[in-house]
Amino acid sequence: MYTKTLLLSLFLSPVFLFSQAEPLLGHPLLPSDTGFVFKVTEQMPLFPGCDNTLEYMKLKQCSDKKMLEFIYGTLRYPEDAIEDGIEGMAVVSFIVEKDGRMTSINATRTVCPSITEESLYIIDVMAMDLPPWRPGMQGGKPVRVHVNLPIKFRLPRD
């Protein structure tokens, strides 16, 4: 398949590092009684698999690398999208809960049905088969954080 030649881009820094610690209130993904969900926190949630004794910025770099490795290893470019020459960026959103679980998984930007399905599949595997994330921290306490994860699908150039 096109796994090795597939170019997948994740723009993690803009997604995880932009700064404003306002809760998402009235967000369509959340029932109003679930409490605050932050867009950005002092320490953003981290993908599992790194040494938690590292300083936060090194831990973040390791976490981002581990997430890319997981996505590269899991993603399969849909055959119909290859045949139709479809490229683009899908965005999947989810909430990392105080205990590191992933909830409220949704496609927030779609390219075509099969790319959307593949993007959601990757996040579902993350949520079900991997250890919990390290939760976001605000004021030294774990908090719920809304995450947008863009996944760019680009066909190999000959």
Backbone bond lengths (Angstrom), bond angles and torsions (degrees), N, CA, C in turn:
res aa  C-N    CA-C-N  psi(-1)  N-CA   C-N-CA  omega(-1)  CA-C   N-CA-C  phi
1 M - - - 1.447 - - 1.533 108.23 -
2 Y 1.291 117.42 -174.74 1.456 122.12 -176.04 1.522 113.16 -90.42
3 T 1.332 118.01 20.45 1.454 120.69 -174.11 1.520 112.30 -57.90
4 K 1.337 117.10 -46.22 1.457 119.71 -175.77 1.517 112.46 -73.10
5 T 1.320 117.65 -30.48 1.458 119.24 -177.57 1.525 112.62 -94.15
6 L 1.300 116.25 -6.09 1.457 120.65 179.62 1.522 109.97 -68.51
7 L 1.292 115.48 131.95 1.454 119.57 174.77 1.512 108.51 -101.01
8 L 1.294 115.54 117.54 1.458 121.47 -179.54 1.504 107.24 -118.49
9 S 1.313 116.45 126.23 1.452 119.85 -179.65 1.512 109.49 -117.36
10 L 1.286 115.15 132.00 1.458 120.78 173.21 1.518 107.11 -118.33
11 F 1.273 115.83 127.67 1.449 120.61 179.88 1.520 107.30 -97.90
12 L 1.332 115.97 73.76 1.457 121.20 -172.11 1.527 112.59 -72.97
13 S 1.306 117.33 -41.65 1.452 118.47 -175.73 1.523 112.74 -58.13
14 P 1.356 119.14 -50.39 1.459 117.36 179.46 1.529 112.64 -63.38
15 V 1.322 116.88 -32.50 1.458 119.45 -176.64 1.511 110.52 -74.44
16 F 1.328 117.80 -45.20 1.443 121.15 -172.33 1.520 113.62 -93.18
17 L 1.326 119.45 -15.55 1.450 119.41 -172.87 1.516 115.81 -112.61
18 F 1.356 119.11 -4.89 1.453 117.72 178.25 1.519 107.59 -65.30
19 S 1.324 116.94 153.88 1.453 118.10 -165.94 1.524 113.61 -122.48
20 Q 1.297 114.70 119.12 1.461 124.16 165.89 1.515 105.16 -175.57
21 A 1.285 117.67 123.69 1.466 120.84 -174.00 1.524 110.23 -99.77
22 E 1.323 116.33 57.74 1.454 120.53 177.38 1.517 109.53 -101.73
23 P 1.315 117.01 137.33 1.462 117.92 176.77 1.516 110.81 -72.34
24 L 1.311 115.40 153.25 1.458 121.05 174.21 1.517 107.52 -85.88
25 L 1.270 118.00 106.50 1.459 121.39 178.01 1.514 108.64 -107.40
26 G 1.307 116.79 135.37 1.446 120.21 179.29 1.510 113.33 70.33
27 H 1.331 117.67 17.74 1.455 121.18 177.66 1.524 108.31 -67.79
28 P 1.335 118.37 137.97 1.461 120.09 -174.31 1.525 114.77 -61.52
29 L 1.347 118.88 -19.20 1.456 120.25 179.79 1.518 112.89 -80.18
30 L 1.324 116.90 -15.37 1.454 119.96 -169.04 1.515 113.17 -116.64
31 P 1.329 116.79 131.75 1.459 118.18 168.94 1.523 108.33 -65.27
32 S 1.301 118.56 150.12 1.462 121.80 -174.11 1.522 113.21 -68.46
33 D 1.322 118.77 -16.68 1.458 120.20 -176.47 1.531 113.73 -95.98
34 T 1.328 118.72 12.20 1.459 120.28 -176.55 1.513 113.54 -91.01
35 G 1.310 119.92 -3.74 1.451 121.82 179.69 1.511 112.32 91.14
36 F 1.336 113.90 -178.74 1.457 120.22 -177.74 1.516 111.88 -68.20
37 V 1.321 114.53 141.55 1.464 121.69 170.56 1.520 105.52 -126.85
38 F 1.309 116.22 122.14 1.453 120.97 -177.34 1.520 111.42 -86.97
39 K 1.326 115.42 147.72 1.463 121.42 171.97 1.519 109.21 -83.78
40 V 1.318 116.24 -40.01 1.459 123.39 -177.65 1.513 108.23 -141.05
41 T 1.306 115.76 142.78 1.456 120.99 179.16 1.525 109.40 -131.90
42 E 1.314 115.10 170.57 1.468 119.85 177.69 1.526 110.66 -57.04
43 Q 1.311 116.11 -42.60 1.465 121.46 172.26 1.525 107.42 -125.99
44 M 1.321 115.50 118.18 1.460 120.89 -178.89 1.527 110.54 -74.97
45 P 1.341 117.48 158.50 1.464 120.21 177.25 1.528 110.87 -58.60
46 L 1.327 115.58 150.86 1.459 120.85 -178.25 1.523 111.07 -125.37
47 F 1.312 115.01 135.16 1.459 123.37 175.88 1.531 108.67 -60.16
48 P 1.336 118.08 142.73 1.468 120.13 -176.45 1.532 113.25 -72.68
49 G 1.320 114.61 161.81 1.450 120.80 171.74 1.518 116.06 116.11
50 C 1.323 117.26 3.42 1.462 120.34 -179.15 1.527 110.32 -113.42
51 D 1.322 115.66 162.75 1.455 123.02 179.40 1.524 109.45 -71.56
52 N 1.324 116.49 111.96 1.467 120.83 -176.53 1.517 114.03 -68.61
53 T 1.335 118.09 -4.04 1.463 119.50 177.90 1.529 111.76 -85.25
54 L 1.323 117.14 -7.75 1.468 120.92 179.25 1.529 110.87 -68.83
55 E 1.323 116.18 154.20 1.468 122.48 172.36 1.537 107.47 -62.50
56 Y 1.331 117.92 148.91 1.459 122.05 -169.98 1.525 113.88 -52.85
57 M 1.324 119.63 -47.53 1.468 120.41 -176.20 1.534 111.31 -65.20
58 K 1.332 118.03 -36.84 1.471 120.54 176.53 1.525 109.69 -70.35
59 L 1.312 116.15 -37.09 1.458 120.78 177.03 1.528 110.04 -64.68
60 K 1.333 117.33 -39.58 1.465 121.82 177.88 1.525 110.67 -63.60
61 Q 1.331 117.00 -44.54 1.471 120.43 178.18 1.528 110.80 -60.83
62 C 1.328 116.19 -44.28 1.464 120.45 178.47 1.528 110.09 -62.75
63 S 1.314 116.68 -43.57 1.463 122.44 -179.11 1.529 110.96 -61.43
64 D 1.327 116.71 -46.01 1.464 120.69 178.74 1.530 110.63 -61.20
65 K 1.334 116.63 -42.02 1.469 120.99 178.91 1.524 110.63 -63.57
66 K 1.331 116.95 -44.48 1.470 120.93 179.41 1.533 110.79 -62.16
67 M 1.346 116.82 -39.04 1.461 119.65 179.07 1.524 110.55 -65.09
68 L 1.323 117.27 -43.62 1.463 120.52 177.32 1.526 110.75 -60.18
69 E 1.316 116.93 -44.13 1.468 120.57 179.05 1.524 110.70 -60.84
70 F 1.322 116.11 -42.12 1.460 119.59 179.24 1.529 110.23 -63.30
71 I 1.323 116.65 -47.28 1.460 120.20 -177.47 1.528 110.30 -65.07
72 Y 1.349 117.92 -45.10 1.474 120.39 177.39 1.524 111.28 -58.44
73 G 1.324 116.37 -38.65 1.454 120.54 -178.00 1.517 114.30 -76.23
74 T 1.319 117.16 -19.18 1.465 121.61 -175.40 1.525 112.45 -103.17
75 L 1.314 117.32 -36.08 1.459 122.06 -172.32 1.528 112.99 -66.40
76 R 1.306 114.48 136.42 1.468 122.29 172.89 1.528 107.11 -129.06
77 Y 1.321 116.23 118.97 1.470 120.57 -179.37 1.523 107.41 -64.06
78 P 1.316 118.73 124.15 1.471 120.66 -177.90 1.532 112.21 -59.95
79 E 1.322 115.97 135.70 1.464 121.66 -178.12 1.529 112.51 -58.04
80 D 1.341 117.54 -42.32 1.469 118.72 -178.67 1.525 111.34 -65.92
81 A 1.332 117.07 -33.39 1.465 120.02 177.33 1.525 110.39 -69.08
82 I 1.332 117.05 -36.51 1.465 120.79 176.40 1.518 109.54 -63.95
83 E 1.336 116.15 -49.47 1.468 121.17 -178.32 1.524 112.66 -61.03
84 D 1.338 116.22 -35.80 1.467 120.50 -178.40 1.530 112.67 -91.08
85 G 1.331 117.25 -0.25 1.459 120.92 179.05 1.518 113.41 67.87
86 I 1.315 117.35 31.63 1.471 121.26 -176.05 1.523 110.63 -86.72
87 E 1.315 115.30 128.66 1.455 123.58 175.88 1.522 107.93 -130.82
88 G 1.307 116.54 163.75 1.454 119.79 175.37 1.509 111.71 153.25
89 M 1.322 114.50 -176.24 1.455 120.42 -177.43 1.520 110.33 -114.52
90 A 1.316 115.21 124.27 1.455 121.69 172.44 1.524 106.88 -98.50
91 V 1.318 116.79 147.23 1.461 120.96 175.79 1.515 107.89 -125.93
92 V 1.320 114.95 127.15 1.460 121.60 177.43 1.520 107.23 -113.93
93 S 1.320 116.59 134.86 1.457 120.33 177.58 1.518 109.57 -114.57
94 F 1.314 114.92 153.74 1.453 121.07 176.91 1.520 108.30 -160.00
95 I 1.304 115.69 169.22 1.457 121.59 176.46 1.522 107.57 -112.97
96 V 1.326 115.64 130.89 1.459 120.47 170.47 1.532 105.22 -94.03
97 E 1.324 114.87 116.03 1.459 121.54 -176.58 1.534 111.47 -75.75
98 K 1.321 116.60 171.24 1.462 122.09 -179.61 1.527 112.37 -58.79
99 D 1.328 116.97 -27.14 1.463 120.60 179.08 1.530 112.75 -96.14
100 G 1.344 118.03 6.02 1.458 122.42 176.87 1.521 115.49 91.25
101 R 1.342 117.48 -5.22 1.465 119.76 177.30 1.523 109.68 -69.91
102 M 1.326 115.45 153.15 1.459 121.60 176.09 1.527 108.48 -101.30
103 T 1.333 116.45 128.98 1.463 121.16 179.16 1.525 109.47 -134.69
104 S 1.316 116.59 174.15 1.477 123.66 176.04 1.526 112.47 51.85
105 I 1.318 116.40 48.55 1.471 121.62 -179.14 1.527 109.05 -77.27
106 N 1.325 115.74 125.62 1.466 121.78 -178.53 1.518 110.72 -146.85
107 A 1.325 116.27 149.12 1.462 121.17 169.90 1.517 106.80 -84.49
108 T 1.325 116.58 122.11 1.465 120.07 -179.60 1.518 112.40 -104.85
109 R 1.329 116.61 -15.46 1.469 121.05 173.27 1.521 106.59 -143.89
110 T 1.320 115.11 129.39 1.454 119.36 -176.55 1.517 110.72 -118.62
111 V 1.323 115.15 157.99 1.466 122.49 177.66 1.518 108.22 -112.87
112 C 1.304 115.73 -55.40 1.459 123.74 175.37 1.527 106.01 -154.30
113 P 1.306 118.63 161.66 1.470 120.12 -175.52 1.534 114.21 -55.14
114 S 1.322 118.43 -41.81 1.464 118.85 -176.60 1.526 112.72 -71.75
115 I 1.321 118.12 -34.65 1.468 120.72 176.49 1.525 109.29 -69.98
116 T 1.321 117.32 -39.57 1.459 120.61 176.24 1.525 109.90 -61.22
117 E 1.326 116.33 -45.12 1.467 121.03 179.57 1.535 110.86 -61.03
118 E 1.312 117.60 -42.86 1.471 121.09 179.07 1.522 111.22 -65.17
119 S 1.329 117.41 -41.41 1.462 121.32 178.92 1.525 110.75 -62.61
120 L 1.327 116.55 -45.04 1.465 120.29 178.55 1.524 111.21 -66.14
121 Y 1.329 116.78 -36.47 1.464 120.57 177.87 1.533 110.62 -59.31
122 I 1.331 117.03 -46.35 1.465 121.52 -179.78 1.524 110.31 -58.09
123 I 1.322 117.11 -46.22 1.462 120.74 -178.59 1.524 110.80 -69.15
124 D 1.320 117.49 -37.82 1.470 119.85 175.96 1.528 111.32 -61.26
125 V 1.336 117.79 -41.71 1.460 120.42 177.14 1.526 109.99 -62.37
126 M 1.336 116.95 -42.68 1.469 120.65 175.82 1.523 110.60 -55.04
127 A 1.322 115.85 -47.31 1.463 121.66 -174.48 1.527 112.24 -69.05
128 M 1.333 117.20 -35.67 1.462 120.17 -172.91 1.526 114.03 -96.01
129 D 1.327 117.84 -33.48 1.462 120.16 -169.91 1.520 115.57 -105.88
130 L 1.314 118.27 -12.14 1.462 120.89 -176.85 1.531 110.62 -107.15
131 P 1.329 116.00 160.26 1.472 118.20 174.42 1.527 109.93 -61.77
132 P 1.324 117.14 162.19 1.471 119.61 179.12 1.524 111.78 -62.72
133 W 1.311 114.20 156.02 1.461 121.09 174.12 1.526 108.97 -70.36
134 R 1.326 116.04 162.75 1.461 120.31 166.94 1.523 104.47 -80.61
135 P 1.344 118.48 122.83 1.472 119.44 -174.16 1.525 112.76 -67.91
136 G 1.335 114.89 160.49 1.450 120.58 173.15 1.520 109.25 -67.26
137 M 1.325 115.39 151.40 1.466 120.31 -178.46 1.523 109.74 -124.38
138 Q 1.320 115.14 136.91 1.463 121.90 176.50 1.525 106.31 -137.99
139 G 1.325 116.23 122.61 1.459 119.46 -179.14 1.525 112.57 61.84
140 G 1.337 116.33 30.60 1.451 120.95 178.68 1.519 114.96 79.01
141 K 1.332 117.47 5.04 1.466 121.35 -179.05 1.521 110.38 -120.85
142 P 1.348 117.10 145.50 1.461 119.37 176.36 1.522 111.07 -67.33
143 V 1.337 115.79 140.07 1.463 121.48 -179.96 1.525 109.56 -136.17
144 R 1.324 115.72 162.83 1.460 122.33 175.99 1.532 108.15 -78.38
145 V 1.343 116.43 135.53 1.468 120.42 -177.18 1.526 109.65 -133.08
146 H 1.326 115.28 131.57 1.460 123.12 175.36 1.523 108.08 -84.84
147 V 1.333 116.98 126.98 1.461 122.49 -177.61 1.526 108.91 -120.33
148 N 1.329 116.35 134.27 1.470 122.92 170.39 1.517 107.13 -108.67
149 L 1.324 116.33 125.13 1.456 120.88 -178.53 1.526 109.42 -118.24
150 P 1.345 117.79 104.47 1.467 120.12 177.51 1.527 110.46 -81.17
151 I 1.310 116.02 138.11 1.461 122.09 177.25 1.527 106.98 -128.46
152 K 1.320 115.89 116.76 1.460 120.57 -177.47 1.521 109.85 -96.05
153 F 1.311 115.77 126.45 1.462 122.97 177.84 1.530 107.96 -103.44
154 R 1.329 116.28 119.93 1.457 120.75 178.38 1.519 108.55 -134.94
155 L 1.314 114.92 129.76 1.465 120.69 178.80 1.522 109.93 -71.43
156 P 1.334 116.66 149.37 1.462 119.46 178.62 1.524 110.96 -63.96
157 R 1.306 116.11 142.76 1.469 122.25 177.57 1.525 107.91 -94.55
158 D 1.329 116.37 130.53 1.474 119.95 -179.34 1.488 112.71 -83.28
